[in-house]
């Protein structure tokens, strides 16, 4: 809950207090005007009669403060109160009114200690509330949490991280370092997609590949681009989380000391750009290049679920980006094994109407699922694809759709969430299903069982969503011609995952 402290209560202070009275959070007003105190108390506002410029007054405040409002009509009182407030609460957000007709020196002193300044007593209440709203408080709250971590922080991406997760992690590390918190970027799994490997190598990004319980040596945990321990990462489900930043809507409650979940932007990288800007931390060439690439990948070059904030973040990053590195990241070579895996997906496809399902046997790289799902979507007449394979006792699947009204993320949740985990975007999604005892079956028998389960559940979910189950057109290895579209940079293991991010990677 947000806690607000108002020092002095002139015309601006009264406007703010009235506007905040019915909003979530608490408000305490400190003022030495007896008449104003009595008026506020009659309105059931928590008040304390004292000198708002006296440090001893703030020492008596018995609660943490997120937002401080300095709002006397006297410029000299506001200058002294702003200085006192900043010393007492260095990490709080401070909004200060200059007062009536302040001297230039007084106004400059107030501006030096406040995060935002109001110069007109006639400022509308809505504008004042916006200035001390959630957007203004988030950076300070994040900063306070990072500064409170005594030892090292592990910023954990989802398994086999994609560009958005990697870039977000390094941007958060930059912020944490500025806050005095030593930080490692950590991940489970492997980075196999050629674009993702190129990004890490060309930008010389240092990341730690985790195994087992190695996070126990850290004093703090942050999650980026996913929002629940144990879901699309290998952390224990009970892991306490200090910082959580993600752009995927959760399907279950999430917990952390600091939470920022906003699904109205196209990439988690966009949110981290906002924090860098609001905290006054300049993005260096490496971080800026990674962030821009993360935004471009997750929004499919600003064609999917993009917002004006994504464009603004990209425009901010452009002057700092290393174009030559970005070009190399986007055009890496593809391994022969990846090409062969995609070829098997084409050979094994089954098409019913506009829906294609394919099984990749002997799967070694999860990224190949997403690339195959993208490639198969270029086959004439195909509008939805689902490609799956087995690695280490788990069935992984990746889906794509375009030109339909289908919400693929919801369809995969309907199909597989009861037996595994699933989720994603409307046009790109994925799932993970543990084999359990089936893993002991004969290989050919296992393939048949898995295929029946995957296909039946997927088509059943499409029927439930009124997509209909079209009559068979082509099955078992038909040699339809594939388009020449370039494989997506989305990673099968780093599309967003269940609940918070697409399990496809």
Phi, psi and omega in degrees: 000138182282133179246128185238140178237126180251120179256116185079148184213073174273212184297317179292317180300318180296320178298315181294314182299318179297319181290329183274345189305321184260011181262159178300148181103172181245157181228130173239129180252127175249120185207148179257009178268109186299318181298316181293322179299315181296321179297316181294319179296326178293337176267012179063038175264134179291121185227160176216120181276113181191170179284115183290350179263355185272121178304328180297330178298316181288333177297335182276350180290126189259030181212153173292147183243126177268320184229132177243129178243122176258118195214037171282163174276348183269118182302320182292322176296318181294323177297312181294320181293324179294318177297316179296318181296317182294323178290320183283326183227074185296339183255000179281158174275127184246119172252124185233136172271135181290338187091178183274124177053059179287153173289162179299317180298317180296315180298319180295322178296320179294316180297329182291335184249352182255151174280324176219150184234138174251129182250352182237130178290344181271006180301135183295148181301319181298322179293320179296317180295321179298324182291337179244025182280187184302321182300322180285329184277331185307309183301320180292320179293319176298314180301317182295319179295316180298319180291338182278349181282117189287324183246225183270146179252134172258117173268110188256123174274175171288166183304143176049063195298148176264177183302321181295317179294316182296312181297317180298320180297317181288328175293319178294324177298321179297319178293315181298320178298319178296331179276001178086021183249119177291137191220141171241144173267124187233152177204155171256162178087210181223156175257102187250333181298133188298323178293322181291319176296319180297320179299312181295317184288314184290328178270359178054051182272125181268117181230148180254122176276119185270153172221138175061227187260031185295341178291347180296341180278358180261153181264349179210151179232132173237141176246134175234143176065012167199166193223011176219125176302137179087355177246107184066020164212172184254022174289149171300142184301331183274007182301124176288136184247134179270316183228136180221119180227122185203156179247011178259134180291130180282149176258005177210158180301144177238155183227138174190161178293325175230125181234129171226100178243110180227113183267007181268012174236161186273348184205148173295329177304324179299318179296321181290328174299318179300317179294317178302315182293314185289333178269000177071029180256117184284135177283121177285176186301318182294309182295319180297317179297316179297316181296316180297318179295320177300318179294316182296320181291312185289337177259007184051057182055047174066034178244352183230126174046041183268148179236169177297330180295325177296317178296319180295320178296317179297318179297322178295322185284330189310315182297341183260354189279143176267099188300321183296321179291319180299320179295319179293323179296321186282343184232053178281165176285153180255136182291153178298325180295321178296317179297318179295322178297317178296323178296320178297323178297323178292317181294323186271009188289149170235128183243128173236109184063240180259008183251129181242133175235137180216144179248129177258110177280158178054050182281133179244333183232121179297329181301330181296336178296311181295318180295321178293318179299322176295311184296317182293337179292346179274356177291137183303131178087350181269129180239345178220134179232148172221120181238134184219160178197173185244131172225126174050048174077014179228135173272123176251139176223152181228134181234152177219151174209151173204151181071024179228170175265007183286133169266098188295323179301315179291324179296319179290327174296315178301321186283319195236354187291336179286338182243359181194223177219145185204162177163183178146199180272175179294328184249000184205125185205175181199175181205161176226128180231115178291141181283330182061227182293338179297338182298344180271359183287161173301147187301313181292321178296318179299316181301316181294317180297313181298318181298316181298316181296311184296311183294313182297316181293320181294310180295325177297319178294323178294321178298315180301325180270021176061026175277340180077151177253100186293157180292148181301140177242319185208133182221164171048068167083023175302149189260045177302155186272131181272148174287176183255025180297146179285134179304141182294153174280358177295139180264135179299334182255005180228004168296162184302159190243189186304143179066295186261329185217160183285122184301343181289353172134000000 
